Amino acid sequence: MNLQENIQRIKEMMGIISETTKMVNKIEWVKPEFQTEENEFMNHFLNWLQDDVIQVNFNDFSKKQLNKLIDDIHSAYEKADVEPLTDKEWSKMENTDSWTIETYKDLFDIIHGQWGRSEERIIKHSIEPLKNGGIVETPIVAYTDNHPPYLVAGNTRLSVCRLLGITPKVTKVKIKINIKEEKKSGEEWVKCVNCKKKFTQTIHKGKKSLPICPHCGTNNDLVTESVIPVYLKRRLFEMLPNFIRNTYEWLAPWSFNSYDEYMERIIFNVVREISLSSGEENYEEILKMRETITPIITKYIEDNFSEEIEEYYNDNATPG
């Protein structure tokens, strides 16, 4: 059955000929039992908290912290009310395409094509209940301060509501996040300059471990040195990998007397390109910047690209 046949079948099942909104019967929206949605709710919600809200790896949390967070979530769900989802809230939700649904093709492409929901499931569990009326479990939406609403469950139901012109009611779970960041003795919190998430850095006998972010892999030594100009830190991380690869692939390894000479030229070119891309126009300041970042760039290349560059050099050391 092709896409057009699937869409036509959905239309026939819905019995829609003209204005769909006039054919929708009264819906009684009910709050889902927490137990039935707990796994999906907790997985989605905890991922959202970890990645976007708290921005701390839960592996760094103590058992006491995690238990308190889970208790807070359970309590917030118990207190949650069933309320209409406003257009303003709906349009701001970033983890659902339901607001953009306009046609049957949109519905099928997104819910079936992207999320793998079968045609039968779309019809039986979302289209028919919403069209025929009666008791329908609400989608679940999480709210916390300074962040857009987050859809936890019910994407297909919201998508069908959008298509039918129904103002959905949702279970609005409002949570206050108040987690004290605990750290073990010999640790300190570091906020990654790249992804902005926090992680712990260990300290042993006065020496700190490398501040490598467990979320995105960034070595924060590169971008947290106080000697690097503030305006350059972010650009430095974003541009550096591309500058390194473009440079060593552009330079001809066979034109150098040794690997060390080749590597020195790579570092020189990368430092030059980074400094020129900083926006600084005073040449003396550019030279100072190069002097400042050269050892940092050198260490970064040695730690992250040496094997890759050496392999490229060995493969291209003689003209082919």
Backbone bond lengths (Angstrom), bond angles and torsions (degrees), N, CA, C in turn:
res aa  C-N    CA-C-N  psi(-1)  N-CA   C-N-CA  omega(-1)  CA-C   N-CA-C  phi
1 M - - - 1.465 - - 1.529 108.59 -
2 N 1.369 117.08 122.96 1.450 119.35 -177.62 1.529 111.41 -82.81
3 L 1.329 115.22 179.80 1.463 120.30 -174.98 1.521 111.83 -61.16
4 Q 1.340 117.39 -44.77 1.467 119.91 -177.89 1.528 111.02 -64.74
5 E 1.327 116.74 -37.69 1.465 119.84 178.05 1.523 110.95 -66.30
6 N 1.348 116.83 -37.97 1.459 120.83 177.47 1.523 110.82 -63.59
7 I 1.330 115.44 -44.60 1.468 120.00 -179.83 1.525 110.25 -63.78
8 Q 1.347 116.12 -42.50 1.457 119.86 179.90 1.524 110.99 -63.50
9 R 1.329 116.43 -38.50 1.458 118.94 179.58 1.526 110.44 -64.61
10 I 1.335 115.76 -41.00 1.472 119.24 178.09 1.523 110.09 -60.89
11 K 1.335 116.51 -43.55 1.471 119.58 178.77 1.524 111.11 -60.51
12 E 1.349 115.62 -43.27 1.460 119.21 -178.92 1.520 111.32 -65.54
13 M 1.326 116.89 -40.77 1.457 121.00 179.05 1.523 111.21 -63.26
14 M 1.330 115.39 -33.69 1.463 119.41 -179.06 1.530 110.92 -80.68
15 G 1.311 116.42 -19.47 1.452 119.78 -178.72 1.510 112.20 68.18
16 I 1.321 115.76 30.86 1.465 119.12 -175.27 1.529 109.57 -93.22
17 I 1.322 114.80 125.85 1.454 120.26 177.30 1.526 110.44 -118.81
18 S 1.330 116.12 -40.18 1.460 118.68 -179.58 1.519 110.00 -128.76
19 E 1.318 117.13 -118.71 1.458 120.46 -174.75 1.523 109.95 -75.50
20 T 1.335 114.95 115.61 1.457 119.31 -175.51 1.517 111.90 -70.19
21 T 1.317 118.16 -33.48 1.460 119.62 -173.23 1.519 111.69 -64.18
22 K 1.319 118.08 -27.19 1.464 120.77 -178.56 1.532 111.21 -78.24
23 M 1.346 116.02 -14.55 1.449 119.10 -175.39 1.524 112.11 -96.46
24 V 1.350 117.12 -6.30 1.451 120.90 -177.44 1.518 110.00 -81.61
25 N 1.325 116.22 126.89 1.455 120.98 178.82 1.519 110.32 -84.29
26 K 1.319 115.29 171.06 1.456 120.88 -176.66 1.528 110.51 -62.07
27 I 1.333 115.00 131.07 1.461 121.55 -179.60 1.521 108.94 -106.28
28 E 1.318 116.03 134.19 1.461 120.90 173.30 1.524 107.79 -104.50
29 W 1.318 114.90 101.88 1.455 119.75 -177.93 1.530 109.95 -78.43
30 V 1.327 117.63 131.70 1.464 121.29 179.42 1.528 109.70 -127.02
31 K 1.299 115.12 148.15 1.460 122.51 178.45 1.533 109.47 -74.48
32 P 1.326 118.05 127.00 1.471 119.61 179.72 1.531 111.34 -64.12
33 E 1.323 115.77 148.65 1.459 119.56 172.98 1.530 108.62 -67.09
34 F 1.310 115.54 133.38 1.469 119.28 -175.67 1.526 111.17 -58.20
35 Q 1.324 117.19 -37.93 1.466 120.26 -176.67 1.520 111.80 -61.33
36 T 1.329 117.22 -35.64 1.462 120.12 -177.00 1.527 111.97 -75.26
37 E 1.319 117.24 -23.89 1.462 121.39 -177.31 1.526 111.94 -110.67
38 E 1.352 116.91 2.37 1.466 119.77 -168.41 1.523 113.15 -58.97
39 N 1.342 117.72 -47.53 1.461 118.98 -177.20 1.522 112.01 -60.89
40 E 1.332 116.49 -49.41 1.463 120.24 -179.94 1.521 110.39 -63.87
41 F 1.344 115.01 -43.62 1.460 119.40 -178.17 1.524 110.82 -61.07
42 M 1.334 116.39 -50.77 1.458 119.57 -175.83 1.526 111.41 -65.77
43 N 1.335 117.76 -41.28 1.461 119.82 179.73 1.519 111.70 -61.94
44 H 1.327 116.48 -50.71 1.464 120.42 -179.10 1.517 111.06 -64.67
45 F 1.327 115.12 -45.98 1.456 118.91 -173.79 1.527 111.34 -68.10
46 L 1.323 117.62 -43.02 1.462 120.23 179.88 1.528 111.36 -66.26
47 N 1.333 117.28 -37.34 1.466 119.65 176.11 1.520 110.89 -63.01
48 W 1.326 115.60 -40.71 1.474 120.32 178.78 1.523 110.19 -63.45
49 L 1.317 117.09 -46.64 1.464 120.38 179.50 1.524 110.90 -60.32
50 Q 1.332 115.73 -45.67 1.455 119.47 -176.24 1.524 112.18 -67.47
51 D 1.332 117.21 -42.18 1.463 120.84 -173.16 1.523 113.88 -85.18
52 D 1.343 117.62 -33.90 1.460 119.61 -170.81 1.522 115.38 -119.58
53 V 1.318 117.46 -30.67 1.467 119.13 -171.29 1.528 111.48 -98.93
54 I 1.326 116.39 -65.94 1.462 119.52 -178.78 1.523 110.70 -79.52
55 Q 1.319 116.12 -35.49 1.459 123.49 -179.49 1.530 111.67 57.23
56 V 1.320 115.00 44.95 1.458 122.47 175.47 1.517 107.32 -133.15
57 N 1.320 116.06 137.84 1.458 120.37 178.46 1.522 109.49 -68.95
58 F 1.343 118.26 123.55 1.456 121.11 -179.64 1.523 112.71 -63.33
59 N 1.331 116.92 -18.63 1.460 119.22 175.62 1.524 111.66 -64.35
60 D 1.345 115.77 -20.98 1.458 120.39 178.67 1.522 112.34 -87.71
61 F 1.332 116.96 -3.71 1.464 120.71 -178.52 1.527 110.77 -82.35
62 S 1.307 114.49 147.34 1.456 119.09 172.48 1.528 108.42 -76.61
63 K 1.334 116.30 162.75 1.465 120.54 177.71 1.524 110.24 -59.80
64 K 1.325 115.96 -37.54 1.460 120.72 179.62 1.528 110.92 -62.47
65 Q 1.316 117.17 -42.46 1.467 120.99 179.42 1.527 111.35 -63.97
66 L 1.330 115.82 -45.89 1.465 119.38 -179.10 1.521 111.50 -63.52
67 N 1.320 116.49 -42.14 1.468 119.81 178.95 1.522 111.23 -62.05
68 K 1.324 116.43 -40.36 1.471 119.60 178.97 1.522 110.91 -65.45
69 L 1.329 116.39 -41.44 1.462 120.14 179.31 1.523 110.73 -61.98
70 I 1.330 117.05 -45.72 1.466 120.92 -180.00 1.525 110.80 -63.94
71 D 1.331 117.16 -40.36 1.469 120.48 176.80 1.518 110.91 -62.09
72 D 1.340 116.67 -40.14 1.471 121.12 179.50 1.529 110.67 -63.97
73 I 1.335 116.26 -38.44 1.463 120.49 179.45 1.526 110.37 -66.72
74 H 1.320 117.06 -45.47 1.471 121.30 177.62 1.531 110.10 -58.55
75 S 1.319 116.43 -45.10 1.473 120.98 -178.71 1.518 110.94 -64.08
76 A 1.336 116.31 -42.48 1.467 120.07 -179.76 1.521 110.75 -63.72
77 Y 1.342 117.03 -37.42 1.459 119.64 179.88 1.523 111.05 -67.50
78 E 1.316 115.89 -40.41 1.471 119.07 178.32 1.527 111.81 -60.60
79 K 1.326 116.42 -35.65 1.468 121.30 -178.00 1.532 112.46 -85.03
80 A 1.326 117.72 -10.44 1.466 121.47 -174.02 1.526 111.38 -65.57
81 D 1.319 116.26 140.16 1.464 123.04 178.95 1.520 110.46 -105.05
82 V 1.319 115.06 156.51 1.461 121.65 172.52 1.530 107.37 -89.68
83 E 1.333 115.91 118.42 1.458 121.48 -175.83 1.526 110.01 -139.08
84 P 1.333 116.91 157.30 1.470 118.85 175.68 1.529 110.89 -63.78
85 L 1.307 116.08 142.83 1.456 121.51 173.92 1.522 108.03 -88.12
86 T 1.312 117.20 117.08 1.464 119.98 -177.69 1.527 110.14 -74.81
87 D 1.333 115.21 156.42 1.466 119.31 177.47 1.525 111.04 -59.87
88 K 1.332 116.76 -37.05 1.469 120.36 -179.93 1.521 110.70 -62.38
89 E 1.338 116.19 -44.49 1.461 119.93 178.74 1.522 110.78 -65.96
90 W 1.314 115.48 -45.33 1.463 121.65 -176.37 1.527 110.99 -60.45
91 S 1.317 115.82 -46.74 1.469 120.04 -176.19 1.524 112.68 -68.68
92 K 1.324 117.60 -19.36 1.462 120.77 -178.66 1.531 113.21 -90.28
93 M 1.328 116.53 -12.63 1.453 119.30 -177.92 1.529 110.16 -68.12
94 E 1.321 116.88 125.22 1.460 121.81 -170.86 1.526 114.03 -93.40
95 N 1.326 117.26 -14.27 1.468 118.51 -174.37 1.523 112.55 -108.27
96 T 1.317 117.23 26.40 1.459 121.62 174.70 1.526 109.76 -147.09
97 D 1.324 115.88 142.03 1.467 121.36 176.10 1.520 111.53 -94.60
98 S 1.337 117.64 4.98 1.466 120.77 -172.41 1.521 112.70 -58.76
99 W 1.322 117.74 -33.55 1.470 120.66 -178.34 1.524 111.65 -63.80
100 T 1.328 116.99 -24.96 1.472 121.03 -175.06 1.523 112.88 -90.65
101 I 1.330 118.20 -4.60 1.473 121.08 -177.59 1.530 110.15 -65.90
102 E 1.325 116.10 126.20 1.464 120.62 178.17 1.524 112.39 -127.59
103 T 1.319 117.46 -27.72 1.464 120.82 -174.72 1.527 110.22 -132.12
104 Y 1.330 115.94 167.73 1.450 121.04 175.60 1.526 110.54 -61.36
105 K 1.317 116.04 -36.33 1.468 119.81 178.81 1.530 110.10 -62.92
106 D 1.343 116.96 -42.29 1.463 120.07 176.40 1.526 110.61 -56.65
107 L 1.331 114.84 -47.49 1.460 120.43 -177.73 1.519 110.85 -59.43
108 F 1.323 115.66 -48.60 1.460 119.92 -176.92 1.531 111.29 -68.69
109 D 1.340 116.85 -42.34 1.466 120.42 -179.29 1.524 111.66 -60.43
110 I 1.335 115.45 -43.92 1.465 119.47 -174.71 1.521 112.08 -79.74
111 I 1.329 117.01 -51.76 1.461 119.85 -173.89 1.528 111.62 -73.95
112 H 1.315 116.42 -39.92 1.467 119.05 178.99 1.525 110.76 -86.63
113 G 1.336 115.72 -51.33 1.463 119.67 -174.41 1.512 113.92 -66.68
114 Q 1.341 117.00 -46.03 1.457 120.03 -175.62 1.519 113.40 -88.01
115 W 1.340 116.37 -35.73 1.456 119.27 -173.53 1.528 113.67 -107.53
116 G 1.334 117.03 -4.01 1.450 119.98 173.23 1.522 115.80 75.55
117 R 1.343 117.39 13.21 1.468 119.59 178.29 1.528 108.63 -71.92
118 S 1.321 116.60 133.19 1.460 119.77 -179.38 1.528 110.11 -73.10
119 E 1.312 113.78 158.15 1.475 119.49 178.53 1.525 110.49 -58.94
120 E 1.337 116.18 -43.19 1.466 120.10 -178.10 1.527 110.87 -62.67
121 R 1.324 115.67 -39.86 1.458 118.85 -179.47 1.522 111.18 -67.74
122 I 1.330 117.14 -40.63 1.460 120.81 178.55 1.529 110.04 -59.15
123 I 1.358 114.94 -44.58 1.466 119.88 -177.85 1.527 111.23 -69.79
124 K 1.331 116.41 -49.88 1.459 120.91 -171.77 1.527 113.04 -71.17
125 H 1.321 116.58 -41.00 1.456 119.42 -171.45 1.525 114.18 -98.62
126 S 1.312 117.62 -12.13 1.467 118.09 -178.10 1.524 113.13 -128.97
127 I 1.339 117.19 -54.39 1.465 119.36 -175.08 1.525 111.56 -66.90
128 E 1.336 116.52 -52.58 1.473 118.91 -176.87 1.529 112.91 -62.54
129 P 1.347 120.60 -46.90 1.467 119.69 179.44 1.530 112.48 -60.84
130 L 1.329 117.49 -38.87 1.455 120.10 -177.98 1.527 111.44 -75.17
131 K 1.324 116.79 -33.52 1.462 119.86 178.90 1.531 111.46 -76.33
132 N 1.324 116.01 -41.82 1.463 119.84 -175.02 1.518 113.55 -82.09
133 G 1.338 116.51 -18.27 1.454 119.31 -179.14 1.520 111.64 82.86
134 G 1.326 114.88 -174.97 1.456 119.33 -176.94 1.511 110.07 101.35
135 I 1.325 116.13 -156.37 1.465 121.35 -175.71 1.527 110.41 -83.64
136 V 1.326 114.99 125.94 1.464 121.58 178.67 1.527 108.40 -133.30
137 E 1.330 116.60 129.45 1.458 119.23 176.39 1.525 109.91 -71.75
138 T 1.320 115.14 139.51 1.467 119.91 -177.30 1.528 110.77 -74.42
139 P 1.322 116.82 154.35 1.461 119.45 162.11 1.533 108.57 -64.50
140 I 1.310 116.68 162.35 1.464 122.08 179.19 1.528 108.57 -115.95
141 V 1.331 115.98 127.51 1.465 121.48 -178.58 1.527 108.67 -125.72
142 A 1.323 116.75 131.59 1.465 121.72 179.71 1.524 110.15 -99.08
143 Y 1.327 114.90 143.86 1.461 121.86 -179.78 1.524 109.04 -130.55
144 T 1.325 116.29 138.65 1.451 121.63 168.57 1.517 107.51 -149.23
145 D 1.315 116.97 162.57 1.460 121.14 -173.94 1.524 111.92 -62.52
146 N 1.340 114.83 141.88 1.469 123.01 171.91 1.529 114.55 65.97
147 H 1.331 116.78 21.22 1.451 120.71 176.14 1.525 109.34 -140.00
148 P 1.345 117.73 148.01 1.463 119.25 177.58 1.522 110.49 -66.40
149 P 1.327 117.95 156.82 1.475 120.49 176.57 1.525 110.18 -56.14
150 Y 1.333 115.22 150.48 1.459 120.64 -175.86 1.520 109.08 -126.21
151 L 1.346 116.83 121.16 1.455 121.34 179.61 1.524 110.01 -75.80
152 V 1.331 115.93 120.47 1.456 121.60 -179.52 1.525 111.37 -95.61
153 A 1.322 117.19 -38.89 1.469 121.43 -178.93 1.521 109.16 -154.68
154 G 1.343 116.53 146.02 1.466 120.43 174.79 1.509 115.77 105.53
155 N 1.335 117.68 28.74 1.466 119.92 -177.98 1.531 112.17 -63.48
156 T 1.334 117.32 -41.11 1.470 119.68 -179.02 1.525 110.62 -65.74
157 R 1.337 117.12 -42.35 1.464 120.19 178.79 1.531 111.20 -61.30
158 L 1.310 116.32 -42.76 1.467 118.98 178.02 1.524 111.19 -63.71
159 S 1.325 116.48 -40.15 1.468 120.05 -179.34 1.524 111.37 -63.14
160 V 1.333 116.70 -42.72 1.468 120.52 178.69 1.524 109.93 -66.76
161 C 1.328 117.59 -39.62 1.474 120.55 176.56 1.522 110.72 -58.52
162 R 1.306 116.27 -41.95 1.470 119.84 -179.69 1.525 110.38 -63.26
163 L 1.334 116.04 -42.70 1.460 120.64 -179.50 1.524 111.01 -65.11
164 L 1.339 117.21 -39.96 1.463 121.37 -176.63 1.530 113.36 -85.65
165 G 1.317 117.02 -4.55 1.451 119.31 -179.08 1.515 113.41 75.64
166 I 1.327 117.39 25.61 1.463 122.35 -179.71 1.523 109.70 -92.08
167 T 1.323 116.67 135.47 1.464 120.56 171.00 1.522 107.29 -83.16
168 P 1.316 117.57 109.54 1.468 118.89 -174.85 1.523 111.72 -77.72
169 K 1.309 114.36 153.82 1.455 119.85 167.48 1.525 107.15 -103.94
170 V 1.325 115.08 144.31 1.457 120.17 -177.48 1.526 109.05 -133.05
171 T 1.314 115.31 159.06 1.461 120.70 171.76 1.520 107.13 -86.07
172 K 1.333 115.49 113.44 1.456 120.97 -175.70 1.532 109.78 -94.70
173 V 1.327 115.73 108.50 1.461 121.98 -178.49 1.530 108.01 -97.44
174 K 1.315 115.48 110.15 1.468 121.00 -175.46 1.522 109.36 -106.08
175 I 1.320 115.06 118.05 1.466 120.09 -173.38 1.523 110.60 -122.43
176 K 1.306 115.83 132.15 1.455 122.45 173.15 1.526 107.55 -93.14
177 I 1.314 116.04 122.90 1.455 120.34 -179.12 1.524 108.72 -94.57
178 N 1.312 116.33 116.32 1.461 121.20 179.99 1.520 108.30 -142.54
179 I 1.326 114.98 74.40 1.463 120.41 -176.63 1.521 109.14 -109.81
180 K 1.298 115.37 119.44 1.452 120.62 177.02 1.519 108.84 -76.81
181 E 1.307 115.79 125.33 1.460 119.95 -178.23 1.531 109.31 -75.67
182 E 1.327 115.19 114.22 1.452 120.33 178.23 1.516 109.15 -99.34
183 K 1.294 115.88 145.99 1.454 119.22 174.14 1.508 108.90 -136.45
184 K 1.322 114.75 148.23 1.447 120.38 -179.23 1.524 109.38 -76.41
185 S 1.314 115.20 162.78 1.458 120.26 175.28 1.524 108.75 -59.76
186 G 1.319 116.17 133.69 1.459 119.47 -178.67 1.508 113.45 85.67
187 E 1.339 117.91 17.20 1.462 121.57 177.51 1.523 109.91 -131.89
188 E 1.313 115.44 156.99 1.460 120.04 170.94 1.523 108.85 -143.88
189 W 1.335 115.47 153.11 1.459 120.36 -178.60 1.526 109.99 -80.85
190 V 1.321 115.73 138.49 1.463 122.76 175.14 1.518 108.03 -126.53
191 K 1.320 117.18 135.93 1.462 121.38 175.74 1.519 108.64 -103.06
192 C 1.313 116.62 119.93 1.458 121.33 -176.92 1.522 111.14 -64.05
193 V 1.325 116.05 130.59 1.459 120.43 -179.85 1.521 111.55 -68.85
194 N 1.343 116.32 -27.97 1.460 119.44 -177.43 1.522 112.74 -80.97
195 C 1.352 117.30 -61.25 1.473 119.60 -173.95 1.521 113.50 -96.43
196 K 1.367 116.66 -6.81 1.474 122.94 175.99 1.523 113.78 71.96
197 K 1.328 118.21 7.58 1.456 119.95 177.72 1.527 109.64 -89.03
198 K 1.339 115.84 159.34 1.453 120.50 -176.40 1.529 110.86 -102.52
199 F 1.335 114.78 150.84 1.450 120.58 175.66 1.528 108.11 -153.18
200 T 1.328 116.62 166.74 1.458 119.23 -178.42 1.521 110.72 -98.33
201 Q 1.335 114.64 142.49 1.450 122.19 176.35 1.529 107.47 -113.91
202 T 1.324 116.69 126.68 1.462 119.94 -176.72 1.528 111.26 -82.58
203 I 1.329 115.13 151.35 1.458 122.11 178.17 1.520 107.72 -127.52
204 H 1.330 116.81 121.60 1.460 120.82 -178.35 1.524 108.73 -130.72
205 K 1.336 115.58 121.11 1.465 122.25 -178.69 1.515 111.57 52.31
206 G 1.324 114.18 41.95 1.460 120.12 176.10 1.510 115.17 81.39
207 K 1.345 117.70 -4.18 1.461 121.31 -179.82 1.524 110.21 -106.11
208 K 1.311 115.69 134.49 1.463 121.27 -179.83 1.523 110.70 -91.23
209 S 1.324 115.16 144.10 1.458 119.37 173.30 1.518 109.26 -70.54
210 L 1.332 115.90 162.18 1.464 118.58 177.87 1.525 109.62 -61.73
211 P 1.335 118.11 130.31 1.467 120.58 -178.97 1.522 111.89 -78.86
212 I 1.337 115.49 66.55 1.465 120.19 -179.67 1.522 108.41 -92.85
213 C 1.309 116.88 121.73 1.457 122.27 -175.85 1.528 110.50 -67.95
214 P 1.345 118.70 125.20 1.466 120.48 179.08 1.520 113.00 -72.64
215 H 1.340 116.90 -14.07 1.469 120.69 -178.41 1.527 112.05 -83.73
216 C 1.358 116.63 -45.13 1.468 119.09 -174.71 1.517 113.71 -123.94
217 G 1.340 117.88 -5.58 1.457 121.00 176.90 1.513 115.36 84.84
218 T 1.325 118.26 5.72 1.461 121.03 -178.19 1.524 111.09 -70.15
219 N 1.336 116.12 131.55 1.458 120.73 170.23 1.522 107.33 -84.34
220 N 1.322 116.54 105.06 1.463 120.36 -173.10 1.513 113.55 -73.53
221 D 1.346 118.02 -7.84 1.465 119.45 171.79 1.519 110.44 -58.93
222 L 1.318 114.53 -32.97 1.461 119.99 -177.08 1.507 112.34 -65.05
223 V 1.327 116.60 -36.02 1.458 119.38 -170.01 1.517 114.47 -117.71
224 T 1.344 117.96 4.71 1.455 118.87 -179.77 1.516 113.38 -112.31
225 E 1.339 117.42 -0.54 1.446 118.92 176.90 1.521 109.81 -60.88
226 S 1.327 116.33 128.74 1.467 120.50 -175.63 1.516 112.35 -64.51
227 V 1.346 116.47 -20.83 1.460 118.53 -177.37 1.521 112.19 -76.99
228 I 1.341 118.18 -14.56 1.461 120.01 179.58 1.518 109.21 -78.65
229 P 1.323 119.18 131.11 1.461 120.70 178.09 1.522 110.81 -55.19
230 V 1.323 116.24 137.91 1.461 121.42 -175.04 1.521 111.68 -56.67
231 Y 1.339 116.30 -43.32 1.459 119.21 -175.83 1.521 112.56 -67.09
232 L 1.347 116.07 -15.89 1.450 119.62 -176.37 1.517 113.06 -94.40
233 K 1.344 118.00 -19.51 1.459 120.70 -171.62 1.522 112.81 -56.67
234 R 1.328 116.00 -52.42 1.460 119.68 -176.83 1.519 111.26 -65.17
235 R 1.343 116.06 -44.85 1.459 120.07 -179.31 1.524 110.20 -63.29
236 L 1.336 116.03 -35.84 1.449 120.52 -178.64 1.517 111.01 -58.77
237 F 1.325 116.37 -48.73 1.464 118.99 -178.96 1.522 111.35 -66.57
238 E 1.330 117.08 -43.94 1.457 120.77 -174.67 1.522 112.00 -64.71
239 M 1.334 117.18 -37.33 1.454 120.32 -172.68 1.520 113.95 -92.22
240 L 1.320 116.68 -25.46 1.457 119.94 -168.33 1.526 115.25 -58.47
241 P 1.337 120.54 -50.52 1.470 118.50 -178.89 1.526 113.40 -55.97
242 N 1.335 116.70 -42.07 1.470 119.24 178.97 1.518 111.85 -66.84
243 F 1.340 116.66 -40.62 1.465 119.69 178.10 1.530 110.72 -60.77
244 I 1.312 116.35 -41.75 1.471 119.73 -177.99 1.521 110.44 -64.13
245 R 1.328 116.30 -50.49 1.473 119.03 -177.48 1.524 111.54 -65.87
246 N 1.321 117.18 -42.98 1.465 119.70 178.95 1.518 111.36 -61.28
247 T 1.344 115.80 -36.83 1.460 120.32 -177.34 1.520 111.84 -70.37
248 Y 1.324 117.74 -51.60 1.470 117.56 -175.42 1.528 111.70 -70.82
249 E 1.337 117.70 -24.42 1.463 119.15 176.87 1.530 111.58 -80.10
250 W 1.328 115.99 -24.91 1.468 119.95 179.88 1.523 111.13 -80.20
251 L 1.342 116.22 -39.09 1.455 119.79 179.37 1.529 109.86 -70.18
252 A 1.310 116.36 143.80 1.472 120.95 -179.23 1.527 109.04 -92.74
253 P 1.340 118.32 109.40 1.470 120.58 -177.53 1.527 113.26 -55.15
254 W 1.357 118.36 -35.73 1.459 120.66 -176.09 1.526 113.28 -69.11
255 S 1.338 116.80 -12.55 1.468 119.69 -179.70 1.530 112.26 -87.04
256 F 1.347 117.57 0.17 1.462 121.12 179.89 1.528 109.86 -110.37
257 N 1.336 115.46 149.79 1.458 121.10 -176.95 1.519 112.87 -74.20
258 S 1.347 116.75 -23.70 1.463 119.45 -177.62 1.525 110.01 -156.90
259 Y 1.322 114.35 166.98 1.478 119.79 176.68 1.517 111.04 -63.15
260 D 1.347 117.02 -40.47 1.469 120.60 -179.91 1.526 111.30 -61.07
261 E 1.305 116.57 -40.24 1.471 120.61 178.77 1.535 110.39 -66.14
262 Y 1.308 115.28 -39.93 1.473 121.33 177.20 1.529 110.70 -62.40
263 M 1.326 116.47 -44.65 1.460 120.89 -179.96 1.529 111.19 -64.98
264 E 1.319 117.12 -41.05 1.471 120.60 178.63 1.526 110.88 -59.80
265 R 1.317 115.83 -40.25 1.467 119.16 -179.01 1.534 110.24 -69.33
266 I 1.314 117.22 -37.65 1.468 120.55 176.82 1.521 110.25 -59.04
267 I 1.338 115.86 -48.78 1.467 120.11 -179.17 1.528 110.36 -61.53
268 F 1.332 116.79 -43.63 1.467 119.94 179.48 1.524 110.91 -59.72
269 N 1.330 116.92 -47.59 1.465 120.32 -178.15 1.530 111.92 -64.77
270 V 1.326 117.27 -41.37 1.463 120.70 -178.93 1.529 110.32 -64.73
271 V 1.323 116.52 -45.74 1.465 120.69 179.10 1.527 110.08 -60.48
272 R 1.314 116.44 -42.36 1.463 120.09 179.57 1.526 111.36 -62.54
273 E 1.337 117.47 -45.80 1.456 120.83 -178.59 1.525 111.95 -65.35
274 I 1.337 116.13 -40.71 1.464 119.88 178.42 1.523 110.68 -62.34
275 S 1.324 117.37 -45.84 1.463 120.23 -177.61 1.525 111.61 -66.57
276 L 1.325 117.18 -38.08 1.461 120.19 179.08 1.526 111.80 -70.55
277 S 1.316 116.30 -25.87 1.462 120.13 179.78 1.526 112.88 -85.04
278 S 1.314 116.76 -2.35 1.465 120.15 -176.00 1.521 113.08 -74.95
279 G 1.325 117.25 -18.53 1.457 119.92 -177.56 1.515 113.09 95.01
280 E 1.333 117.29 -7.18 1.466 121.37 178.83 1.528 109.05 -71.16
281 E 1.349 116.78 133.85 1.459 120.85 -177.58 1.523 112.73 -105.30
282 N 1.332 116.76 -22.27 1.461 120.62 179.76 1.522 109.47 -75.96
283 Y 1.329 117.05 119.18 1.457 120.23 -173.44 1.518 112.21 -65.06
284 E 1.331 117.52 -35.73 1.461 120.00 178.16 1.530 110.92 -62.65
285 E 1.351 116.24 -38.70 1.459 119.93 177.95 1.524 110.77 -68.32
286 I 1.325 116.22 -35.22 1.459 120.01 177.02 1.515 110.65 -63.07
287 L 1.343 117.00 -42.01 1.458 121.03 178.60 1.526 111.22 -64.09
288 K 1.340 116.79 -40.74 1.469 120.77 177.40 1.526 110.43 -62.83
289 M 1.330 115.11 -40.48 1.458 120.17 179.89 1.523 110.46 -63.16
290 R 1.335 116.49 -41.82 1.461 119.98 179.41 1.529 110.87 -62.27
291 E 1.329 115.46 -41.94 1.461 120.05 178.76 1.533 110.50 -62.46
292 T 1.328 116.30 -37.30 1.463 121.31 -178.20 1.522 111.80 -69.54
293 I 1.342 116.23 -45.45 1.466 118.57 -171.11 1.523 114.15 -90.89
294 T 1.324 118.31 -11.89 1.465 119.98 -177.78 1.531 113.15 -57.01
295 P 1.344 119.89 -49.99 1.478 117.96 179.26 1.524 113.42 -64.52
296 I 1.330 116.70 -31.01 1.463 120.45 179.84 1.520 110.11 -71.87
297 I 1.329 116.45 -43.66 1.458 120.89 177.60 1.530 109.88 -63.63
298 T 1.328 116.36 -41.28 1.464 120.96 179.87 1.519 110.73 -59.42
299 K 1.318 116.81 -47.78 1.467 120.90 -179.42 1.525 110.70 -64.32
300 Y 1.332 116.38 -40.49 1.458 119.88 -179.16 1.531 110.88 -63.58
301 I 1.325 116.38 -43.52 1.468 119.83 179.76 1.528 110.18 -65.24
302 E 1.323 116.58 -43.36 1.463 119.69 -179.96 1.524 111.82 -63.11
303 D 1.334 116.71 -38.26 1.467 120.66 -177.79 1.525 112.97 -76.33
304 N 1.343 117.28 -30.85 1.459 119.85 -169.08 1.531 115.31 -117.91
305 F 1.331 118.55 -19.06 1.465 119.57 -172.80 1.526 114.01 -129.59
306 S 1.320 118.57 -1.48 1.466 119.65 -172.17 1.527 111.99 -60.82
307 E 1.333 117.10 -44.33 1.470 119.32 -179.17 1.524 110.75 -65.70
308 E 1.322 115.76 -42.21 1.466 120.79 -179.79 1.527 110.94 -62.60
309 I 1.329 116.57 -43.64 1.462 121.05 -178.36 1.526 110.77 -69.91
310 E 1.341 116.40 -41.21 1.463 119.78 -179.57 1.528 110.85 -63.52
311 E 1.316 116.67 -39.68 1.459 120.06 178.10 1.529 110.66 -63.73
312 Y 1.339 115.89 -42.33 1.473 119.44 178.56 1.532 110.38 -63.97
313 Y 1.329 116.36 -40.70 1.464 120.24 179.20 1.531 111.40 -62.62
314 N 1.319 116.35 -46.54 1.477 119.75 -178.78 1.518 112.29 -64.57
315 D 1.339 116.50 -34.43 1.471 120.53 -179.64 1.516 112.27 -74.20
316 N 1.358 116.59 -19.48 1.468 119.34 -173.41 1.522 111.65 -129.04
317 A 1.308 117.88 22.92 1.465 121.35 -176.11 1.528 112.49 -71.40
318 T 1.315 115.83 -21.11 1.468 119.77 176.77 1.522 108.48 -118.91
319 P 1.340 116.68 141.78 1.474 119.39 -179.25 1.516 110.60 -57.20
320 G 1.337 114.97 133.18 1.473 119.60 178.89 1.468 108.78 -110.91
